[in-house]
Amino acid sequence: MRIEVVKNKKEGGKVAYRLIKEALEEDAEVFGLATGSTPETLYKELRESDLDFSDKIAVNLDEYIGLASDHPQSYHSFMQEHLFDSKPFKATYIPDGTAKEEVEVERYDKILEEHPIDVQILGIGTNAHIGFNEPGTPFGTKTHKVKLTEDTIQANKRNFDSEDEVPGHAYSMGIASIMAAKKIILMAYGENKAEAIDKAVNGPVTEDVPASILQNHPDVVIVVDEEAASRL
């Protein structure tokens, strides 16, 4: 693991942008993308850059179950607003929140098999989840249906009019799917992420701390502000 400590989220976005630019220069083809507030500064840097993704492929980590792609709180809508409208890709893949479980799991695993990820962007939950892989998720898991924990629902309710509107389940790439990426860039900002970052970096490697598995990956860069790095 390589740790990059930055002053703030804006500077973190610039560091992650530099890593994406380097990957493009090394002919990366497939980019695994994340949603939420953490990667927003990275996506702003990408939108305002002259980088060209028109011959590249994007594969997203997850999507809420029950939300159509045009729902304003869907991750489809998030990605359109924050990146794809400004930076078109040759193809973009996001789980279908309206599809049946067995159909969607098989479809998404096939997409990942056909498009191995060169660079995967990650955030981390306060409970150290990556994607929507909550504590206790087996490390060998591929795409699956996830029941969201109360902590995750609480963290995401800010994006909805009320807590009752937050979906209780999601489709997510599994931990094995994430670990298959050639390079992983994990970003975390704020004191509330300090414990999760400490456990992810310093171990032990355990399914109770999903992000701890990243210690076993050959190429991980963790971009954290001073608050998120405060326990390292």
RAPE-V924375 format. One record per backbone hydrogen bond with DSSP energy under -1.0 kcal/mol. CO is the residue of the C=O (numbers start at 1). NH is the residue of the N-H. E is the energy in kcal/mol with one decimal. If there is no record, write none. Layout:
CO,NH,E  CO,NH,E
This chain:
2,222,-3.2  4,224,-2.5  8,12,-2.2  9,13,-2.2  10,14,-1.4  11,15,-2.1  12,16,-2.6  13,17,-2.2  14,18,-2.2  15,19,-1.8  16,20,-2.2  17,21,-2.8  18,22,-2.4  19,23,-2.0  20,24,-2.4  21,25,-2.2  22,26,-1.1  23,28,-2.4  24,27,-2.0  29,57,-2.6  30,118,-2.1  30,119,-1.6  31,59,-2.5  32,121,-2.9  33,61,-2.1  37,40,-1.2  39,43,-2.6  40,44,-2.1  41,45,-1.9  42,46,-2.3  43,47,-2.8  44,48,-2.0  46,49,-1.2  53,56,-2.4  56,90,-1.9  56,91,-1.2  57,31,-3.0  58,93,-2.5  59,33,-2.0  61,173,-2.6  63,171,-2.8  68,71,-2.0  71,74,-2.0  74,78,-1.9  75,79,-2.3  76,80,-2.2  77,81,-2.5  78,82,-2.8  79,83,-1.9  79,84,-2.6  80,85,-2.2  83,87,-3.1  91,58,-2.4  93,60,-3.2  96,99,-1.5  97,66,-3.0  100,104,-2.8  101,105,-2.7  102,106,-1.4  103,107,-2.3  104,108,-2.8  105,109,-2.1  106,110,-1.8  107,111,-2.0  108,112,-2.4  109,113,-1.9  110,114,-2.4  111,115,-1.8  117,182,-2.0  118,183,-1.4  119,32,-3.3  120,185,-3.0  122,187,-2.7  125,128,-2.2  128,211,-1.7  129,125,-2.3  130,133,-2.0  132,134,-1.2  134,137,-2.0  138,141,-1.8  141,176,-2.2  144,172,-2.3  146,170,-1.9  149,153,-2.3  150,154,-2.6  151,155,-2.2  152,156,-1.7  153,157,-1.1  156,159,-1.8  157,160,-1.9  162,165,-1.4  163,166,-1.4  168,148,-2.8  169,65,-2.3  170,146,-3.2  171,63,-2.0  172,144,-2.2  174,178,-2.1  175,179,-2.6  178,181,-1.7  183,120,-2.7  184,221,-2.6  185,122,-2.7  186,223,-3.3  188,225,-1.3  190,193,-1.7  191,194,-1.6  193,197,-2.4  194,198,-2.4  195,199,-2.4  196,200,-2.4  197,201,-2.5  198,202,-2.9  199,203,-1.4  206,209,-2.0  207,136,-3.4  209,212,-2.4  210,213,-1.5  211,214,-1.7  212,215,-1.9  213,216,-2.2  214,217,-1.7  219,184,-2.2  220,2,-2.3  221,186,-2.6  222,4,-3.4  223,188,-2.3  224,6,-2.9  225,229,-1.7  227,230,-1.3  229,232,-1.8
